[in-house]
Amino acid sequence: MATTNLNICMDKEVKEQAEMIFSELGLNMTTAINMFLRATIHECGIPFSLKLEVPNAETIAAIEEGRRIASDSSIKGYTSMEKLKEALEV
């Protein structure tokens, strides 16, 4: 397979942010662009949405509440499911 260079101009911040996301996905810029172009050809259009899962506000609030509860020594904790079920009377 013959290769060729592709030179594109983009905003520096856009490039840096995209590289960070691609890195988290285990990709580099060249691989990500090649994936996009091949999928574009296959689909004859914009092919897919590839994103990291970002928690919404409700999930973030639940995580923060869980951390608060876990670090609060005044809240009763249980060392086994059996003890929890006992306390819940189930």
PyMOL Python script that loads the backbone (N, CA, C, O; Angstrom):
from pymol import cmd

cmd.read_pdbstr("""\
ATOM      1  N   MET A   1       0.838  -1.167   0.000  1.00  0.00           N
ATOM      2  CA  MET A   1       0.000   0.000   0.000  1.00  0.00           C
ATOM      3  C   MET A   1       0.891   1.242   0.000  1.00  0.00           C
ATOM      4  O   MET A   1       1.740   1.408   0.876  1.00  0.00           O
ATOM      5  N   ALA A   2       0.692   2.089  -0.968  1.00  0.00           N
ATOM      6  CA  ALA A   2       1.436   3.339  -1.039  1.00  0.00           C
ATOM      7  C   ALA A   2       0.836   4.335  -0.049  1.00  0.00           C
ATOM      8  O   ALA A   2      -0.381   4.390   0.128  1.00  0.00           O
ATOM      9  N   THR A   3       1.685   5.106   0.584  1.00  0.00           N
ATOM     10  CA  THR A   3       1.202   6.115   1.525  1.00  0.00           C
ATOM     11  C   THR A   3       1.523   7.505   0.997  1.00  0.00           C
ATOM     12  O   THR A   3       2.380   7.679   0.131  1.00  0.00           O
ATOM     13  N   THR A   4       0.827   8.472   1.530  1.00  0.00           N
ATOM     14  CA  THR A   4       1.061   9.863   1.174  1.00  0.00           C
ATOM     15  C   THR A   4       0.908  10.711   2.434  1.00  0.00           C
ATOM     16  O   THR A   4       0.269  10.296   3.402  1.00  0.00           O
ATOM     17  N   ASN A   5       1.488  11.874   2.409  1.00  0.00           N
ATOM     18  CA  ASN A   5       1.372  12.789   3.541  1.00  0.00           C
ATOM     19  C   ASN A   5       0.151  13.666   3.379  1.00  0.00           C
ATOM     20  O   ASN A   5      -0.219  14.029   2.263  1.00  0.00           O
ATOM     21  N   LEU A   6      -0.470  14.005   4.485  1.00  0.00           N
ATOM     22  CA  LEU A   6      -1.607  14.900   4.512  1.00  0.00           C
ATOM     23  C   LEU A   6      -1.267  16.026   5.476  1.00  0.00           C
ATOM     24  O   LEU A   6      -1.057  15.789   6.665  1.00  0.00           O
ATOM     25  N   ASN A   7      -1.212  17.230   4.973  1.00  0.00           N
ATOM     26  CA  ASN A   7      -0.931  18.393   5.817  1.00  0.00           C
ATOM     27  C   ASN A   7      -2.216  19.172   6.015  1.00  0.00           C
ATOM     28  O   ASN A   7      -2.866  19.569   5.048  1.00  0.00           O
ATOM     29  N   ILE A   8      -2.583  19.390   7.272  1.00  0.00           N
ATOM     30  CA  ILE A   8      -3.784  20.159   7.562  1.00  0.00           C
ATOM     31  C   ILE A   8      -3.445  21.237   8.592  1.00  0.00           C
ATOM     32  O   ILE A   8      -2.545  21.067   9.414  1.00  0.00           O
ATOM     33  N   CYS A   9      -4.161  22.317   8.533  1.00  0.00           N
ATOM     34  CA  CYS A   9      -3.998  23.386   9.516  1.00  0.00           C
ATOM     35  C   CYS A   9      -5.197  23.358  10.450  1.00  0.00           C
ATOM     36  O   CYS A   9      -6.338  23.216  10.012  1.00  0.00           O
ATOM     37  N   MET A  10      -4.924  23.497  11.747  1.00  0.00           N
ATOM     38  CA  MET A  10      -6.002  23.544  12.722  1.00  0.00           C
ATOM     39  C   MET A  10      -5.555  24.369  13.906  1.00  0.00           C
ATOM     40  O   MET A  10      -4.365  24.627  14.094  1.00  0.00           O
ATOM     41  N   ASP A  11      -6.510  24.774  14.691  1.00  0.00           N
ATOM     42  CA  ASP A  11      -6.241  25.520  15.906  1.00  0.00           C
ATOM     43  C   ASP A  11      -5.390  24.661  16.844  1.00  0.00           C
ATOM     44  O   ASP A  11      -5.668  23.475  17.026  1.00  0.00           O
ATOM     45  N   LYS A  12      -4.363  25.253  17.433  1.00  0.00           N
ATOM     46  CA  LYS A  12      -3.449  24.508  18.299  1.00  0.00           C
ATOM     47  C   LYS A  12      -4.183  23.855  19.467  1.00  0.00           C
ATOM     48  O   LYS A  12      -3.906  22.704  19.804  1.00  0.00           O
ATOM     49  N   GLU A  13      -5.122  24.581  20.090  1.00  0.00           N
ATOM     50  CA  GLU A  13      -5.860  24.027  21.223  1.00  0.00           C
ATOM     51  C   GLU A  13      -6.721  22.840  20.809  1.00  0.00           C
ATOM     52  O   GLU A  13      -6.838  21.867  21.554  1.00  0.00           O
ATOM     53  N   VAL A  14      -7.322  22.916  19.624  1.00  0.00           N
ATOM     54  CA  VAL A  14      -8.144  21.804  19.119  1.00  0.00           C
ATOM     55  C   VAL A  14      -7.266  20.568  18.956  1.00  0.00           C
ATOM     56  O   VAL A  14      -7.651  19.470  19.359  1.00  0.00           O
ATOM     57  N   LYS A  15      -6.096  20.748  18.370  1.00  0.00           N
ATOM     58  CA  LYS A  15      -5.173  19.625  18.158  1.00  0.00           C
ATOM     59  C   LYS A  15      -4.766  19.007  19.493  1.00  0.00           C
ATOM     60  O   LYS A  15      -4.783  17.786  19.646  1.00  0.00           O
ATOM     61  N   GLU A  16      -4.402  19.847  20.455  1.00  0.00           N
ATOM     62  CA  GLU A  16      -3.959  19.341  21.756  1.00  0.00           C
ATOM     63  C   GLU A  16      -5.077  18.604  22.488  1.00  0.00           C
ATOM     64  O   GLU A  16      -4.848  17.547  23.076  1.00  0.00           O
ATOM     65  N   GLN A  17      -6.282  19.161  22.451  1.00  0.00           N
ATOM     66  CA  GLN A  17      -7.411  18.498  23.118  1.00  0.00           C
ATOM     67  C   GLN A  17      -7.738  17.168  22.444  1.00  0.00           C
ATOM     68  O   GLN A  17      -8.007  16.177  23.123  1.00  0.00           O
ATOM     69  N   ALA A  18      -7.716  17.145  21.112  1.00  0.00           N
ATOM     70  CA  ALA A  18      -7.989  15.903  20.386  1.00  0.00           C
ATOM     71  C   ALA A  18      -6.920  14.860  20.692  1.00  0.00           C
ATOM     72  O   ALA A  18      -7.239  13.687  20.887  1.00  0.00           O
ATOM     73  N   GLU A  19      -5.657  15.274  20.734  1.00  0.00           N
ATOM     74  CA  GLU A  19      -4.574  14.332  21.041  1.00  0.00           C
ATOM     75  C   GLU A  19      -4.745  13.733  22.434  1.00  0.00           C
ATOM     76  O   GLU A  19      -4.464  12.552  22.637  1.00  0.00           O
ATOM     77  N   MET A  20      -5.199  14.532  23.388  1.00  0.00           N
ATOM     78  CA  MET A  20      -5.424  14.002  24.743  1.00  0.00           C
ATOM     79  C   MET A  20      -6.511  12.934  24.733  1.00  0.00           C
ATOM     80  O   MET A  20      -6.360  11.888  25.365  1.00  0.00           O
ATOM     81  N   ILE A  21      -7.598  13.191  24.023  1.00  0.00           N
ATOM     82  CA  ILE A  21      -8.694  12.221  23.947  1.00  0.00           C
ATOM     83  C   ILE A  21      -8.247  10.970  23.211  1.00  0.00           C
ATOM     84  O   ILE A  21      -8.508   9.858  23.669  1.00  0.00           O
ATOM     85  N   PHE A  22      -7.571  11.137  22.067  1.00  0.00           N
ATOM     86  CA  PHE A  22      -7.087   9.979  21.310  1.00  0.00           C
ATOM     87  C   PHE A  22      -6.139   9.154  22.171  1.00  0.00           C
ATOM     88  O   PHE A  22      -6.187   7.924  22.142  1.00  0.00           O
ATOM     89  N   SER A  23      -5.289   9.813  22.929  1.00  0.00           N
ATOM     90  CA  SER A  23      -4.354   9.101  23.799  1.00  0.00           C
ATOM     91  C   SER A  23      -5.105   8.261  24.824  1.00  0.00           C
ATOM     92  O   SER A  23      -4.734   7.114  25.073  1.00  0.00           O
ATOM     93  N   GLU A  24      -6.157   8.819  25.421  1.00  0.00           N
ATOM     94  CA  GLU A  24      -6.958   8.062  26.391  1.00  0.00           C
ATOM     95  C   GLU A  24      -7.634   6.864  25.738  1.00  0.00           C
ATOM     96  O   GLU A  24      -7.899   5.859  26.396  1.00  0.00           O
ATOM     97  N   LEU A  25      -7.914   6.975  24.437  1.00  0.00           N
ATOM     98  CA  LEU A  25      -8.525   5.875  23.696  1.00  0.00           C
ATOM     99  C   LEU A  25      -7.488   4.920  23.119  1.00  0.00           C
ATOM    100  O   LEU A  25      -7.844   3.947  22.454  1.00  0.00           O
ATOM    101  N   GLY A  26      -6.200   5.191  23.371  1.00  0.00           N
ATOM    102  CA  GLY A  26      -5.127   4.329  22.884  1.00  0.00           C
ATOM    103  C   GLY A  26      -4.771   4.583  21.431  1.00  0.00           C
ATOM    104  O   GLY A  26      -4.235   3.700  20.761  1.00  0.00           O
ATOM    105  N   LEU A  27      -5.063   5.781  20.934  1.00  0.00           N
ATOM    106  CA  LEU A  27      -4.809   6.119  19.532  1.00  0.00           C
ATOM    107  C   LEU A  27      -3.861   7.301  19.438  1.00  0.00           C
ATOM    108  O   LEU A  27      -3.716   8.076  20.383  1.00  0.00           O
ATOM    109  N   ASN A  28      -3.210   7.430  18.267  1.00  0.00           N
ATOM    110  CA  ASN A  28      -2.495   8.661  17.976  1.00  0.00           C
ATOM    111  C   ASN A  28      -3.270   9.406  16.889  1.00  0.00           C
ATOM    112  O   ASN A  28      -4.246   8.880  16.354  1.00  0.00           O
ATOM    113  N   MET A  29      -2.847  10.614  16.564  1.00  0.00           N
ATOM    114  CA  MET A  29      -3.571  11.444  15.605  1.00  0.00           C
ATOM    115  C   MET A  29      -3.658  10.766  14.236  1.00  0.00           C
ATOM    116  O   MET A  29      -4.725  10.766  13.622  1.00  0.00           O
ATOM    117  N   THR A  30      -2.563  10.192  13.750  1.00  0.00           N
ATOM    118  CA  THR A  30      -2.556   9.551  12.433  1.00  0.00           C
ATOM    119  C   THR A  30      -3.556   8.397  12.374  1.00  0.00           C
ATOM    120  O   THR A  30      -4.319   8.280  11.416  1.00  0.00           O
ATOM    121  N   THR A  31      -3.549   7.554  13.393  1.00  0.00           N
ATOM    122  CA  THR A  31      -4.471   6.419  13.432  1.00  0.00           C
ATOM    123  C   THR A  31      -5.917   6.894  13.491  1.00  0.00           C
ATOM    124  O   THR A  31      -6.783   6.352  12.804  1.00  0.00           O
ATOM    125  N   ALA A  32      -6.174   7.901  14.309  1.00  0.00           N
ATOM    126  CA  ALA A  32      -7.539   8.417  14.435  1.00  0.00           C
ATOM    127  C   ALA A  32      -8.035   9.002  13.116  1.00  0.00           C
ATOM    128  O   ALA A  32      -9.175   8.759  12.721  1.00  0.00           O
ATOM    129  N   ILE A  33      -7.200   9.757  12.445  1.00  0.00           N
ATOM    130  CA  ILE A  33      -7.607  10.342  11.158  1.00  0.00           C
ATOM    131  C   ILE A  33      -7.802   9.245  10.116  1.00  0.00           C
ATOM    132  O   ILE A  33      -8.759   9.292   9.342  1.00  0.00           O
ATOM    133  N   ASN A  34      -6.906   8.256  10.086  1.00  0.00           N
ATOM    134  CA  ASN A  34      -7.075   7.136   9.148  1.00  0.00           C
ATOM    135  C   ASN A  34      -8.368   6.374   9.431  1.00  0.00           C
ATOM    136  O   ASN A  34      -9.072   5.987   8.498  1.00  0.00           O
ATOM    137  N   MET A  35      -8.686   6.157  10.695  1.00  0.00           N
ATOM    138  CA  MET A  35      -9.946   5.490  11.049  1.00  0.00           C
ATOM    139  C   MET A  35     -11.131   6.289  10.522  1.00  0.00           C
ATOM    140  O   MET A  35     -12.053   5.733   9.926  1.00  0.00           O
ATOM    141  N   PHE A  36     -11.097   7.582  10.745  1.00  0.00           N
ATOM    142  CA  PHE A  36     -12.176   8.441  10.298  1.00  0.00           C
ATOM    143  C   PHE A  36     -12.322   8.399   8.777  1.00  0.00           C
ATOM    144  O   PHE A  36     -13.436   8.264   8.271  1.00  0.00           O
ATOM    145  N   LEU A  37     -11.222   8.512   8.047  1.00  0.00           N
ATOM    146  CA  LEU A  37     -11.294   8.532   6.585  1.00  0.00           C
ATOM    147  C   LEU A  37     -11.771   7.194   6.018  1.00  0.00           C
ATOM    148  O   LEU A  37     -12.584   7.170   5.094  1.00  0.00           O
ATOM    149  N   ARG A  38     -11.276   6.089   6.560  1.00  0.00           N
ATOM    150  CA  ARG A  38     -11.721   4.773   6.084  1.00  0.00           C
ATOM    151  C   ARG A  38     -13.203   4.547   6.376  1.00  0.00           C
ATOM    152  O   ARG A  38     -13.937   4.030   5.533  1.00  0.00           O
ATOM    153  N   ALA A  39     -13.636   4.937   7.576  1.00  0.00           N
ATOM    154  CA  ALA A  39     -15.046   4.787   7.915  1.00  0.00           C
ATOM    155  C   ALA A  39     -15.913   5.710   7.053  1.00  0.00           C
ATOM    156  O   ALA A  39     -17.024   5.337   6.675  1.00  0.00           O
ATOM    157  N   THR A  40     -15.422   6.892   6.744  1.00  0.00           N
ATOM    158  CA  THR A  40     -16.147   7.817   5.874  1.00  0.00           C
ATOM    159  C   THR A  40     -16.370   7.194   4.497  1.00  0.00           C
ATOM    160  O   THR A  40     -17.460   7.282   3.931  1.00  0.00           O
ATOM    161  N   ILE A  41     -15.330   6.569   3.972  1.00  0.00           N
ATOM    162  CA  ILE A  41     -15.434   5.899   2.669  1.00  0.00           C
ATOM    163  C   ILE A  41     -16.447   4.760   2.755  1.00  0.00           C
ATOM    164  O   ILE A  41     -17.315   4.627   1.892  1.00  0.00           O
ATOM    165  N   HIS A  42     -16.336   3.951   3.783  1.00  0.00           N
ATOM    166  CA  HIS A  42     -17.228   2.804   3.956  1.00  0.00           C
ATOM    167  C   HIS A  42     -18.686   3.224   4.067  1.00  0.00           C
ATOM    168  O   HIS A  42     -19.562   2.595   3.474  1.00  0.00           O
ATOM    169  N   GLU A  43     -18.951   4.289   4.828  1.00  0.00           N
ATOM    170  CA  GLU A  43     -20.313   4.741   5.089  1.00  0.00           C
ATOM    171  C   GLU A  43     -20.823   5.764   4.070  1.00  0.00           C
ATOM    172  O   GLU A  43     -22.005   6.107   4.066  1.00  0.00           O
ATOM    173  N   CYS A  44     -19.931   6.242   3.214  1.00  0.00           N
ATOM    174  CA  CYS A  44     -20.266   7.312   2.258  1.00  0.00           C
ATOM    175  C   CYS A  44     -20.803   8.549   2.982  1.00  0.00           C
ATOM    176  O   CYS A  44     -21.741   9.197   2.517  1.00  0.00           O
ATOM    177  N   GLY A  45     -20.210   8.857   4.098  1.00  0.00           N
ATOM    178  CA  GLY A  45     -20.609  10.024   4.873  1.00  0.00           C
ATOM    179  C   GLY A  45     -19.922  10.013   6.229  1.00  0.00           C
ATOM    180  O   GLY A  45     -19.102   9.140   6.510  1.00  0.00           O
ATOM    181  N   ILE A  46     -20.258  10.981   7.063  1.00  0.00           N
ATOM    182  CA  ILE A  46     -19.692  11.026   8.413  1.00  0.00           C
ATOM    183  C   ILE A  46     -20.129   9.750   9.131  1.00  0.00           C
ATOM    184  O   ILE A  46     -21.325   9.486   9.256  1.00  0.00           O
ATOM    185  N   PRO A  47     -19.165   8.958   9.603  1.00  0.00           N
ATOM    186  CA  PRO A  47     -19.465   7.578   9.958  1.00  0.00           C
ATOM    187  C   PRO A  47     -19.859   7.256  11.398  1.00  0.00           C
ATOM    188  O   PRO A  47     -20.636   6.328  11.620  1.00  0.00           O
ATOM    189  N   PHE A  48     -19.360   7.977  12.354  1.00  0.00           N
ATOM    190  CA  PHE A  48     -19.546   7.511  13.727  1.00  0.00           C
ATOM    191  C   PHE A  48     -19.302   8.621  14.721  1.00  0.00           C
ATOM    192  O   PHE A  48     -18.802   9.698  14.398  1.00  0.00           O
ATOM    193  N   SER A  49     -19.682   8.303  15.962  1.00  0.00           N
ATOM    194  CA  SER A  49     -19.405   9.191  17.075  1.00  0.00           C
ATOM    195  C   SER A  49     -18.521   8.415  18.047  1.00  0.00           C
ATOM    196  O   SER A  49     -18.939   7.383  18.573  1.00  0.00           O
ATOM    197  N   LEU A  50     -17.338   8.888  18.284  1.00  0.00           N
ATOM    198  CA  LEU A  50     -16.395   8.220  19.184  1.00  0.00           C
ATOM    199  C   LEU A  50     -16.101   9.172  20.327  1.00  0.00           C
ATOM    200  O   LEU A  50     -15.445  10.196  20.135  1.00  0.00           O
ATOM    201  N   LYS A  51     -16.589   8.835  21.531  1.00  0.00           N
ATOM    202  CA  LYS A  51     -16.399   9.738  22.649  1.00  0.00           C
ATOM    203  C   LYS A  51     -16.102   8.983  23.933  1.00  0.00           C
ATOM    204  O   LYS A  51     -16.404   7.799  24.078  1.00  0.00           O
ATOM    205  N   LEU A  52     -15.510   9.700  24.840  1.00  0.00           N
ATOM    206  CA  LEU A  52     -15.300   9.180  26.181  1.00  0.00           C
ATOM    207  C   LEU A  52     -16.594   9.354  26.954  1.00  0.00           C
ATOM    208  O   LEU A  52     -17.353  10.290  26.701  1.00  0.00           O
ATOM    209  N   GLU A  53     -16.845   8.466  27.883  1.00  0.00           N
ATOM    210  CA  GLU A  53     -18.042   8.603  28.699  1.00  0.00           C
ATOM    211  C   GLU A  53     -17.781   9.641  29.774  1.00  0.00           C
ATOM    212  O   GLU A  53     -16.880   9.488  30.598  1.00  0.00           O
ATOM    213  N   VAL A  54     -18.568  10.684  29.756  1.00  0.00           N
ATOM    214  CA  VAL A  54     -18.448  11.759  30.731  1.00  0.00           C
ATOM    215  C   VAL A  54     -19.719  11.751  31.569  1.00  0.00           C
ATOM    216  O   VAL A  54     -20.819  11.850  31.024  1.00  0.00           O
ATOM    217  N   PRO A  55     -19.584  11.634  32.884  1.00  0.00           N
ATOM    218  CA  PRO A  55     -20.792  11.574  33.705  1.00  0.00           C
ATOM    219  C   PRO A  55     -21.579  12.884  33.653  1.00  0.00           C
ATOM    220  O   PRO A  55     -21.005  13.971  33.585  1.00  0.00           O
ATOM    221  N   ASN A  56     -22.901  12.753  33.688  1.00  0.00           N
ATOM    222  CA  ASN A  56     -23.749  13.948  33.710  1.00  0.00           C
ATOM    223  C   ASN A  56     -23.805  14.501  35.138  1.00  0.00           C
ATOM    224  O   ASN A  56     -23.240  13.914  36.061  1.00  0.00           O
ATOM    225  N   ALA A  57     -24.486  15.627  35.309  1.00  0.00           N
ATOM    226  CA  ALA A  57     -24.535  16.310  36.613  1.00  0.00           C
ATOM    227  C   ALA A  57     -25.121  15.422  37.707  1.00  0.00           C
ATOM    228  O   ALA A  57     -24.649  15.443  38.843  1.00  0.00           O
ATOM    229  N   GLU A  58     -26.148  14.643  37.370  1.00  0.00           N
ATOM    230  CA  GLU A  58     -26.778  13.764  38.367  1.00  0.00           C
ATOM    231  C   GLU A  58     -25.807  12.683  38.834  1.00  0.00           C
ATOM    232  O   GLU A  58     -25.738  12.378  40.025  1.00  0.00           O
ATOM    233  N   THR A  59     -25.060  12.107  37.901  1.00  0.00           N
ATOM    234  CA  THR A  59     -24.092  11.068  38.256  1.00  0.00           C
ATOM    235  C   THR A  59     -22.961  11.650  39.090  1.00  0.00           C
ATOM    236  O   THR A  59     -22.522  11.033  40.061  1.00  0.00           O
ATOM    237  N   ILE A  60     -22.486  12.834  38.717  1.00  0.00           N
ATOM    238  CA  ILE A  60     -21.425  13.488  39.489  1.00  0.00           C
ATOM    239  C   ILE A  60     -21.901  13.745  40.913  1.00  0.00           C
ATOM    240  O   ILE A  60     -21.153  13.530  41.867  1.00  0.00           O
ATOM    241  N   ALA A  61     -23.143  14.206  41.061  1.00  0.00           N
ATOM    242  CA  ALA A  61     -23.697  14.455  42.399  1.00  0.00           C
ATOM    243  C   ALA A  61     -23.774  13.158  43.206  1.00  0.00           C
ATOM    244  O   ALA A  61     -23.481  13.154  44.402  1.00  0.00           O
ATOM    245  N   ALA A  62     -24.169  12.056  42.556  1.00  0.00           N
ATOM    246  CA  ALA A  62     -24.265  10.761  43.249  1.00  0.00           C
ATOM    247  C   ALA A  62     -22.880  10.276  43.679  1.00  0.00           C
ATOM    248  O   ALA A  62     -22.726   9.733  44.773  1.00  0.00           O
ATOM    249  N   ILE A  63     -21.890  10.465  42.837  1.00  0.00           N
ATOM    250  CA  ILE A  63     -20.514  10.072  43.183  1.00  0.00           C
ATOM    251  C   ILE A  63     -20.031  10.871  44.387  1.00  0.00           C
ATOM    252  O   ILE A  63     -19.457  10.317  45.324  1.00  0.00           O
ATOM    253  N   GLU A  64     -20.272  12.189  44.350  1.00  0.00           N
ATOM    254  CA  GLU A  64     -19.859  13.041  45.470  1.00  0.00           C
ATOM    255  C   GLU A  64     -20.572  12.646  46.761  1.00  0.00           C
ATOM    256  O   GLU A  64     -19.960  12.634  47.829  1.00  0.00           O
ATOM    257  N   GLU A  65     -21.867  12.321  46.667  1.00  0.00           N
ATOM    258  CA  GLU A  65     -22.613  11.884  47.851  1.00  0.00           C
ATOM    259  C   GLU A  65     -22.043  10.573  48.393  1.00  0.00           C
ATOM    260  O   GLU A  65     -21.890  10.414  49.604  1.00  0.00           O
ATOM    261  N   GLY A  66     -21.734   9.645  47.505  1.00  0.00           N
ATOM    262  CA  GLY A  66     -21.154   8.373  47.929  1.00  0.00           C
ATOM    263  C   GLY A  66     -19.817   8.567  48.627  1.00  0.00           C
ATOM    264  O   GLY A  66     -19.538   7.918  49.636  1.00  0.00           O
ATOM    265  N   ARG A  67     -18.989   9.462  48.090  1.00  0.00           N
ATOM    266  CA  ARG A  67     -17.696   9.744  48.724  1.00  0.00           C
ATOM    267  C   ARG A  67     -17.895  10.391  50.096  1.00  0.00           C
ATOM    268  O   ARG A  67     -17.178  10.076  51.046  1.00  0.00           O
ATOM    269  N   ARG A  68     -18.882  11.304  50.196  1.00  0.00           N
ATOM    270  CA  ARG A  68     -19.154  11.956  51.473  1.00  0.00           C
ATOM    271  C   ARG A  68     -19.607  10.926  52.500  1.00  0.00           C
ATOM    272  O   ARG A  68     -19.140  10.930  53.639  1.00  0.00           O
ATOM    273  N   ILE A  69     -20.513  10.048  52.098  1.00  0.00           N
ATOM    274  CA  ILE A  69     -21.020   9.012  53.001  1.00  0.00           C
ATOM    275  C   ILE A  69     -19.891   8.073  53.422  1.00  0.00           C
ATOM    276  O   ILE A  69     -19.791   7.703  54.592  1.00  0.00           O
ATOM    277  N   ALA A  70     -19.039   7.688  52.467  1.00  0.00           N
ATOM    278  CA  ALA A  70     -17.956   6.752  52.759  1.00  0.00           C
ATOM    279  C   ALA A  70     -16.948   7.336  53.749  1.00  0.00           C
ATOM    280  O   ALA A  70     -16.335   6.601  54.523  1.00  0.00           O
ATOM    281  N   SER A  71     -16.780   8.654  53.720  1.00  0.00           N
ATOM    282  CA  SER A  71     -15.784   9.265  54.609  1.00  0.00           C
ATOM    283  C   SER A  71     -16.388   9.772  55.923  1.00  0.00           C
ATOM    284  O   SER A  71     -15.661  10.282  56.776  1.00  0.00           O
ATOM    285  N   ASP A  72     -17.694   9.640  56.095  1.00  0.00           N
ATOM    286  CA  ASP A  72     -18.369  10.114  57.311  1.00  0.00           C
ATOM    287  C   ASP A  72     -18.426   8.984  58.332  1.00  0.00           C
ATOM    288  O   ASP A  72     -19.164   8.014  58.159  1.00  0.00           O
ATOM    289  N   SER A  73     -17.645   9.118  59.390  1.00  0.00           N
ATOM    290  CA  SER A  73     -17.570   8.043  60.389  1.00  0.00           C
ATOM    291  C   SER A  73     -18.850   7.918  61.223  1.00  0.00           C
ATOM    292  O   SER A  73     -19.034   6.918  61.916  1.00  0.00           O
ATOM    293  N   SER A  74     -19.728   8.911  61.166  1.00  0.00           N
ATOM    294  CA  SER A  74     -20.969   8.825  61.942  1.00  0.00           C
ATOM    295  C   SER A  74     -22.045   8.004  61.232  1.00  0.00           C
ATOM    296  O   SER A  74     -23.081   7.695  61.821  1.00  0.00           O
ATOM    297  N   ILE A  75     -21.807   7.654  59.985  1.00  0.00           N
ATOM    298  CA  ILE A  75     -22.776   6.852  59.227  1.00  0.00           C
ATOM    299  C   ILE A  75     -22.444   5.381  59.403  1.00  0.00           C
ATOM    300  O   ILE A  75     -21.303   4.959  59.214  1.00  0.00           O
ATOM    301  N   LYS A  76     -23.469   4.601  59.771  1.00  0.00           N
ATOM    302  CA  LYS A  76     -23.290   3.170  60.021  1.00  0.00           C
ATOM    303  C   LYS A  76     -22.883   2.453  58.735  1.00  0.00           C
ATOM    304  O   LYS A  76     -23.461   2.679  57.673  1.00  0.00           O
ATOM    305  N   GLY A  77     -21.879   1.587  58.852  1.00  0.00           N
ATOM    306  CA  GLY A  77     -21.437   0.775  57.723  1.00  0.00           C
ATOM    307  C   GLY A  77     -21.581  -0.703  58.051  1.00  0.00           C
ATOM    308  O   GLY A  77     -21.765  -1.073  59.211  1.00  0.00           O
ATOM    309  N   TYR A  78     -21.497  -1.541  57.034  1.00  0.00           N
ATOM    310  CA  TYR A  78     -21.663  -2.981  57.218  1.00  0.00           C
ATOM    311  C   TYR A  78     -20.490  -3.703  56.567  1.00  0.00           C
ATOM    312  O   TYR A  78     -19.990  -3.289  55.521  1.00  0.00           O
ATOM    313  N   THR A  79     -20.064  -4.780  57.198  1.00  0.00           N
ATOM    314  CA  THR A  79     -18.916  -5.537  56.704  1.00  0.00           C
ATOM    315  C   THR A  79     -19.311  -6.727  55.845  1.00  0.00           C
ATOM    316  O   THR A  79     -18.455  -7.389  55.259  1.00  0.00           O
ATOM    317  N   SER A  80     -20.617  -6.999  55.770  1.00  0.00           N
ATOM    318  CA  SER A  80     -21.069  -8.108  54.934  1.00  0.00           C
ATOM    319  C   SER A  80     -22.497  -7.856  54.467  1.00  0.00           C
ATOM    320  O   SER A  80     -23.218  -7.058  55.064  1.00  0.00           O
ATOM    321  N   MET A  81     -22.895  -8.523  53.422  1.00  0.00           N
ATOM    322  CA  MET A  81     -24.262  -8.409  52.911  1.00  0.00           C
ATOM    323  C   MET A  81     -25.252  -8.946  53.942  1.00  0.00           C
ATOM    324  O   MET A  81     -26.354  -8.417  54.086  1.00  0.00           O
ATOM    325  N   GLU A  82     -24.858  -9.991  54.652  1.00  0.00           N
ATOM    326  CA  GLU A  82     -25.741 -10.578  55.650  1.00  0.00           C
ATOM    327  C   GLU A  82     -26.091  -9.558  56.736  1.00  0.00           C
ATOM    328  O   GLU A  82     -27.249  -9.440  57.135  1.00  0.00           O
ATOM    329  N   LYS A  83     -25.078  -8.819  57.212  1.00  0.00           N
ATOM    330  CA  LYS A  83     -25.319  -7.816  58.251  1.00  0.00           C
ATOM    331  C   LYS A  83     -26.184  -6.672  57.717  1.00  0.00           C
ATOM    332  O   LYS A  83     -27.030  -6.142  58.437  1.00  0.00           O
ATOM    333  N   LEU A  84     -25.974  -6.302  56.484  1.00  0.00           N
ATOM    334  CA  LEU A  84     -26.801  -5.256  55.877  1.00  0.00           C
ATOM    335  C   LEU A  84     -28.246  -5.734  55.764  1.00  0.00           C
ATOM    336  O   LEU A  84     -29.173  -5.002  56.110  1.00  0.00           O
ATOM    337  N   LYS A  85     -28.439  -6.976  55.272  1.00  0.00           N
ATOM    338  CA  LYS A  85     -29.803  -7.524  55.161  1.00  0.00           C
ATOM    339  C   LYS A  85     -30.478  -7.613  56.512  1.00  0.00           C
ATOM    340  O   LYS A  85     -31.672  -7.342  56.639  1.00  0.00           O
ATOM    341  N   GLU A  86     -29.703  -7.998  57.534  1.00  0.00           N
ATOM    342  CA  GLU A  86     -30.233  -8.052  58.883  1.00  0.00           C
ATOM    343  C   GLU A  86     -30.735  -6.683  59.329  1.00  0.00           C
ATOM    344  O   GLU A  86     -31.832  -6.558  59.874  1.00  0.00           O
ATOM    345  N   ALA A  87     -29.927  -5.671  59.094  1.00  0.00           N
ATOM    346  CA  ALA A  87     -30.295  -4.306  59.492  1.00  0.00           C
ATOM    347  C   ALA A  87     -31.517  -3.826  58.717  1.00  0.00           C
ATOM    348  O   ALA A  87     -32.327  -3.066  59.249  1.00  0.00           O
ATOM    349  N   LEU A  88     -31.659  -4.255  57.479  1.00  0.00           N
ATOM    350  CA  LEU A  88     -32.800  -3.866  56.640  1.00  0.00           C
ATOM    351  C   LEU A  88     -34.003  -4.771  56.881  1.00  0.00           C
ATOM    352  O   LEU A  88     -35.097  -4.515  56.378  1.00  0.00           O
ATOM    353  N   GLU A  89     -33.790  -5.829  57.653  1.00  0.00           N
ATOM    354  CA  GLU A  89     -34.831  -6.803  57.948  1.00  0.00           C
ATOM    355  C   GLU A  89     -35.377  -7.473  56.685  1.00  0.00           C
ATOM    356  O   GLU A  89     -36.587  -7.599  56.496  1.00  0.00           O
ATOM    357  N   VAL A  90     -34.451  -7.895  55.833  1.00  0.00           N
ATOM    358  CA  VAL A  90     -34.826  -8.633  54.612  1.00  0.00           C
ATOM    359  C   VAL A  90     -34.303 -10.032  54.654  1.00  0.00           C
ATOM    360  O   VAL A  90     -34.518 -10.801  53.717  1.00  0.00           O
TER     361      VAL A  90
END
""", "prot")
cmd.dss("prot")
cmd.show_as("cartoon", "prot")
cmd.util.cbc("prot")
cmd.orient("prot")
